[in-house]
């Protein structure tokens, strides 16, 4: 794991829940108890969901919850790609991580 991957804001509970969500069994909640919204991104600093995703989670079926997990994963990967691109060209990070 490189320094950029290590610095991603992935709570250990979020990583464990992501592994469980990928397993195809019961879909765990992404909530890790860090419930603060990042204004620039619109994502929760703990679970990387939007307010709409958080509000809809309890009413969502398993397929909708897995789709939410795929979006969370894409957001995390997108942030890593963004930081790596900035590092390659020697520029400051354009969008700070939540």
PyMOL commands that place a pseudoatom at each C-alpha (Angstrom):
pseudoatom trace, name=CA, resn=UNK, resi=1, chain=A, elem=C, hetatm=0, pos=[0.000, 0.000, 0.000]
pseudoatom trace, name=CA, resn=UNK, resi=2, chain=A, elem=C, hetatm=0, pos=[1.398, 3.393, -0.944]
pseudoatom trace, name=CA, resn=UNK, resi=3, chain=A, elem=C, hetatm=0, pos=[1.262, 6.577, 1.140]
pseudoatom trace, name=CA, resn=UNK, resi=4, chain=A, elem=C, hetatm=0, pos=[-1.750, 7.942, -0.739]
pseudoatom trace, name=CA, resn=UNK, resi=5, chain=A, elem=C, hetatm=0, pos=[-3.775, 4.781, -0.178]
pseudoatom trace, name=CA, resn=UNK, resi=6, chain=A, elem=C, hetatm=0, pos=[-2.833, 4.768, 3.497]
pseudoatom trace, name=CA, resn=UNK, resi=7, chain=A, elem=C, hetatm=0, pos=[-4.003, 8.359, 3.907]
pseudoatom trace, name=CA, resn=UNK, resi=8, chain=A, elem=C, hetatm=0, pos=[-7.475, 7.791, 2.470]
pseudoatom trace, name=CA, resn=UNK, resi=9, chain=A, elem=C, hetatm=0, pos=[-10.170, 8.439, 5.050]
pseudoatom trace, name=CA, resn=UNK, resi=10, chain=A, elem=C, hetatm=0, pos=[-11.374, 4.844, 5.260]
pseudoatom trace, name=CA, resn=UNK, resi=11, chain=A, elem=C, hetatm=0, pos=[-12.560, 3.967, 8.691]
pseudoatom trace, name=CA, resn=UNK, resi=12, chain=A, elem=C, hetatm=0, pos=[-11.755, 0.318, 9.601]
pseudoatom trace, name=CA, resn=UNK, resi=13, chain=A, elem=C, hetatm=0, pos=[-15.458, -0.354, 10.147]
pseudoatom trace, name=CA, resn=UNK, resi=14, chain=A, elem=C, hetatm=0, pos=[-16.204, 0.975, 6.648]
pseudoatom trace, name=CA, resn=UNK, resi=15, chain=A, elem=C, hetatm=0, pos=[-13.592, -1.320, 5.111]
pseudoatom trace, name=CA, resn=UNK, resi=16, chain=A, elem=C, hetatm=0, pos=[-15.001, -4.328, 6.976]
pseudoatom trace, name=CA, resn=UNK, resi=17, chain=A, elem=C, hetatm=0, pos=[-18.563, -3.468, 5.942]
pseudoatom trace, name=CA, resn=UNK, resi=18, chain=A, elem=C, hetatm=0, pos=[-17.458, -3.070, 2.313]
pseudoatom trace, name=CA, resn=UNK, resi=19, chain=A, elem=C, hetatm=0, pos=[-15.946, -6.565, 2.380]
pseudoatom trace, name=CA, resn=UNK, resi=20, chain=A, elem=C, hetatm=0, pos=[-19.210, -7.907, 3.802]
pseudoatom trace, name=CA, resn=UNK, resi=21, chain=A, elem=C, hetatm=0, pos=[-21.280, -6.056, 1.187]
pseudoatom trace, name=CA, resn=UNK, resi=22, chain=A, elem=C, hetatm=0, pos=[-19.151, -7.582, -1.589]
pseudoatom trace, name=CA, resn=UNK, resi=23, chain=A, elem=C, hetatm=0, pos=[-19.699, -11.088, -0.201]
pseudoatom trace, name=CA, resn=UNK, resi=24, chain=A, elem=C, hetatm=0, pos=[-23.276, -11.246, -1.473]
pseudoatom trace, name=CA, resn=UNK, resi=25, chain=A, elem=C, hetatm=0, pos=[-24.805, -11.943, 1.932]
pseudoatom trace, name=CA, resn=UNK, resi=26, chain=A, elem=C, hetatm=0, pos=[-26.677, -9.541, 4.165]
pseudoatom trace, name=CA, resn=UNK, resi=27, chain=A, elem=C, hetatm=0, pos=[-25.931, -5.942, 3.269]
pseudoatom trace, name=CA, resn=UNK, resi=28, chain=A, elem=C, hetatm=0, pos=[-24.426, -4.003, 6.191]
pseudoatom trace, name=CA, resn=UNK, resi=29, chain=A, elem=C, hetatm=0, pos=[-24.998, -0.329, 6.785]
pseudoatom trace, name=CA, resn=UNK, resi=30, chain=A, elem=C, hetatm=0, pos=[-22.049, 1.858, 5.762]
pseudoatom trace, name=CA, resn=UNK, resi=31, chain=A, elem=C, hetatm=0, pos=[-22.528, 3.981, 8.912]
pseudoatom trace, name=CA, resn=UNK, resi=32, chain=A, elem=C, hetatm=0, pos=[-19.450, 4.103, 11.132]
pseudoatom trace, name=CA, resn=UNK, resi=33, chain=A, elem=C, hetatm=0, pos=[-20.781, 6.616, 13.650]
pseudoatom trace, name=CA, resn=UNK, resi=34, chain=A, elem=C, hetatm=0, pos=[-18.892, 9.606, 12.223]
pseudoatom trace, name=CA, resn=UNK, resi=35, chain=A, elem=C, hetatm=0, pos=[-21.867, 11.617, 11.079]
pseudoatom trace, name=CA, resn=UNK, resi=36, chain=A, elem=C, hetatm=0, pos=[-20.579, 14.896, 9.674]
pseudoatom trace, name=CA, resn=UNK, resi=37, chain=A, elem=C, hetatm=0, pos=[-21.229, 16.164, 6.194]
pseudoatom trace, name=CA, resn=UNK, resi=38, chain=A, elem=C, hetatm=0, pos=[-18.444, 17.602, 4.063]
pseudoatom trace, name=CA, resn=UNK, resi=39, chain=A, elem=C, hetatm=0, pos=[-19.920, 20.711, 2.440]
pseudoatom trace, name=CA, resn=UNK, resi=40, chain=A, elem=C, hetatm=0, pos=[-17.745, 20.769, -0.718]
pseudoatom trace, name=CA, resn=UNK, resi=41, chain=A, elem=C, hetatm=0, pos=[-18.347, 17.122, -1.631]
pseudoatom trace, name=CA, resn=UNK, resi=42, chain=A, elem=C, hetatm=0, pos=[-21.780, 16.596, -0.075]
pseudoatom trace, name=CA, resn=UNK, resi=43, chain=A, elem=C, hetatm=0, pos=[-20.622, 13.280, 1.429]
pseudoatom trace, name=CA, resn=UNK, resi=44, chain=A, elem=C, hetatm=0, pos=[-20.596, 12.103, 5.011]
pseudoatom trace, name=CA, resn=UNK, resi=45, chain=A, elem=C, hetatm=0, pos=[-17.057, 12.076, 6.384]
pseudoatom trace, name=CA, resn=UNK, resi=46, chain=A, elem=C, hetatm=0, pos=[-17.595, 8.618, 7.864]
pseudoatom trace, name=CA, resn=UNK, resi=47, chain=A, elem=C, hetatm=0, pos=[-19.533, 6.593, 5.310]
pseudoatom trace, name=CA, resn=UNK, resi=48, chain=A, elem=C, hetatm=0, pos=[-19.178, 8.591, 2.070]
pseudoatom trace, name=CA, resn=UNK, resi=49, chain=A, elem=C, hetatm=0, pos=[-22.957, 8.698, 1.482]
pseudoatom trace, name=CA, resn=UNK, resi=50, chain=A, elem=C, hetatm=0, pos=[-25.056, 11.693, 0.500]
pseudoatom trace, name=CA, resn=UNK, resi=51, chain=A, elem=C, hetatm=0, pos=[-27.888, 12.879, 2.738]
pseudoatom trace, name=CA, resn=UNK, resi=52, chain=A, elem=C, hetatm=0, pos=[-30.410, 11.322, 0.340]
pseudoatom trace, name=CA, resn=UNK, resi=53, chain=A, elem=C, hetatm=0, pos=[-28.610, 7.969, 0.463]
pseudoatom trace, name=CA, resn=UNK, resi=54, chain=A, elem=C, hetatm=0, pos=[-28.501, 8.079, 4.256]
pseudoatom trace, name=CA, resn=UNK, resi=55, chain=A, elem=C, hetatm=0, pos=[-32.196, 8.950, 4.496]
pseudoatom trace, name=CA, resn=UNK, resi=56, chain=A, elem=C, hetatm=0, pos=[-33.226, 6.221, 2.035]
pseudoatom trace, name=CA, resn=UNK, resi=57, chain=A, elem=C, hetatm=0, pos=[-31.033, 3.411, 3.445]
pseudoatom trace, name=CA, resn=UNK, resi=58, chain=A, elem=C, hetatm=0, pos=[-33.623, 1.933, 5.831]
pseudoatom trace, name=CA, resn=UNK, resi=59, chain=A, elem=C, hetatm=0, pos=[-36.311, 1.771, 3.142]
pseudoatom trace, name=CA, resn=UNK, resi=60, chain=A, elem=C, hetatm=0, pos=[-33.975, 0.461, 0.427]
pseudoatom trace, name=CA, resn=UNK, resi=61, chain=A, elem=C, hetatm=0, pos=[-34.038, -3.166, -0.644]
pseudoatom trace, name=CA, resn=UNK, resi=62, chain=A, elem=C, hetatm=0, pos=[-30.831, -5.238, -0.792]
pseudoatom trace, name=CA, resn=UNK, resi=63, chain=A, elem=C, hetatm=0, pos=[-30.190, -4.440, -4.471]
pseudoatom trace, name=CA, resn=UNK, resi=64, chain=A, elem=C, hetatm=0, pos=[-30.511, -0.701, -3.810]
pseudoatom trace, name=CA, resn=UNK, resi=65, chain=A, elem=C, hetatm=0, pos=[-28.193, -0.994, -0.801]
pseudoatom trace, name=CA, resn=UNK, resi=66, chain=A, elem=C, hetatm=0, pos=[-25.589, -2.856, -2.873]
pseudoatom trace, name=CA, resn=UNK, resi=67, chain=A, elem=C, hetatm=0, pos=[-25.854, -0.130, -5.526]
pseudoatom trace, name=CA, resn=UNK, resi=68, chain=A, elem=C, hetatm=0, pos=[-25.181, 2.430, -2.799]
pseudoatom trace, name=CA, resn=UNK, resi=69, chain=A, elem=C, hetatm=0, pos=[-22.098, 0.460, -1.760]
pseudoatom trace, name=CA, resn=UNK, resi=70, chain=A, elem=C, hetatm=0, pos=[-20.859, 0.489, -5.380]
pseudoatom trace, name=CA, resn=UNK, resi=71, chain=A, elem=C, hetatm=0, pos=[-21.228, 4.277, -5.436]
pseudoatom trace, name=CA, resn=UNK, resi=72, chain=A, elem=C, hetatm=0, pos=[-19.318, 4.565, -2.142]
pseudoatom trace, name=CA, resn=UNK, resi=73, chain=A, elem=C, hetatm=0, pos=[-16.527, 2.409, -3.514]
pseudoatom trace, name=CA, resn=UNK, resi=74, chain=A, elem=C, hetatm=0, pos=[-16.381, 4.480, -6.719]
pseudoatom trace, name=CA, resn=UNK, resi=75, chain=A, elem=C, hetatm=0, pos=[-16.185, 7.681, -4.672]
pseudoatom trace, name=CA, resn=UNK, resi=76, chain=A, elem=C, hetatm=0, pos=[-13.281, 6.366, -2.634]
pseudoatom trace, name=CA, resn=UNK, resi=77, chain=A, elem=C, hetatm=0, pos=[-11.458, 5.164, -5.764]
pseudoatom trace, name=CA, resn=UNK, resi=78, chain=A, elem=C, hetatm=0, pos=[-12.170, 8.463, -7.514]
pseudoatom trace, name=CA, resn=UNK, resi=79, chain=A, elem=C, hetatm=0, pos=[-10.574, 10.395, -4.687]
pseudoatom trace, name=CA, resn=UNK, resi=80, chain=A, elem=C, hetatm=0, pos=[-7.488, 8.195, -4.854]
pseudoatom trace, name=CA, resn=UNK, resi=81, chain=A, elem=C, hetatm=0, pos=[-7.206, 8.696, -8.630]
pseudoatom trace, name=CA, resn=UNK, resi=82, chain=A, elem=C, hetatm=0, pos=[-7.622, 12.454, -8.183]
pseudoatom trace, name=CA, resn=UNK, resi=83, chain=A, elem=C, hetatm=0, pos=[-4.813, 12.604, -5.614]
pseudoatom trace, name=CA, resn=UNK, resi=84, chain=A, elem=C, hetatm=0, pos=[-2.497, 10.421, -7.672]
pseudoatom trace, name=CA, resn=UNK, resi=85, chain=A, elem=C, hetatm=0, pos=[-3.045, 12.576, -10.765]
pseudoatom trace, name=CA, resn=UNK, resi=86, chain=A, elem=C, hetatm=0, pos=[-2.235, 15.726, -8.779]
pseudoatom trace, name=CA, resn=UNK, resi=87, chain=A, elem=C, hetatm=0, pos=[0.919, 14.088, -7.387]
pseudoatom trace, name=CA, resn=UNK, resi=88, chain=A, elem=C, hetatm=0, pos=[2.143, 13.048, -10.834]
pseudoatom trace, name=CA, resn=UNK, resi=89, chain=A, elem=C, hetatm=0, pos=[2.089, 16.601, -12.139]
pseudoatom trace, name=CA, resn=UNK, resi=90, chain=A, elem=C, hetatm=0, pos=[3.461, 18.067, -8.931]
pseudoatom trace, name=CA, resn=UNK, resi=91, chain=A, elem=C, hetatm=0, pos=[0.395, 20.153, -8.238]
pseudoatom trace, name=CA, resn=UNK, resi=92, chain=A, elem=C, hetatm=0, pos=[-1.264, 20.756, -4.921]
pseudoatom trace, name=CA, resn=UNK, resi=93, chain=A, elem=C, hetatm=0, pos=[-4.344, 18.711, -4.223]
pseudoatom trace, name=CA, resn=UNK, resi=94, chain=A, elem=C, hetatm=0, pos=[-7.241, 20.436, -5.954]
pseudoatom trace, name=CA, resn=UNK, resi=95, chain=A, elem=C, hetatm=0, pos=[-9.967, 18.990, -3.737]
pseudoatom trace, name=CA, resn=UNK, resi=96, chain=A, elem=C, hetatm=0, pos=[-9.007, 18.086, -0.173]
pseudoatom trace, name=CA, resn=UNK, resi=97, chain=A, elem=C, hetatm=0, pos=[-10.229, 14.734, 1.017]
pseudoatom trace, name=CA, resn=UNK, resi=98, chain=A, elem=C, hetatm=0, pos=[-13.050, 14.746, 3.511]
for i in range(1, 98): cmd.bond("trace and resi %d" % i, "trace and resi %d" % (i + 1))
show_as sticks, trace
zoom trace
